[in-house]
Amino acid sequence: MERRLQALEMALAHHQAEMRDLSDVIAGQWQAIDRLVGRLDRTEALIRQLLAEPSDGGSEAGPE
């Protein structure tokens, strides 16, 4: 019985460590997602700003 209890305690400790590791991974993924969402928001705002600016009448040199 004692051996079985020790095996269960070891298994529980192992699973607890795995849960901590997974929690850390998830927290890191949320941080990455938050950074990417911020970059996406800034990119979308820049695109809206560029689309809203009036055209300069074709100042780019094109084929003549």
Secondary structure, 3 states (H helix, E strand, C coil): CHHHHHHHHHHHHHHHHHHHHHHHHHHHHHHHHHHHHHHHHHHHHHHHHHHHCCCCCCCCCCCC
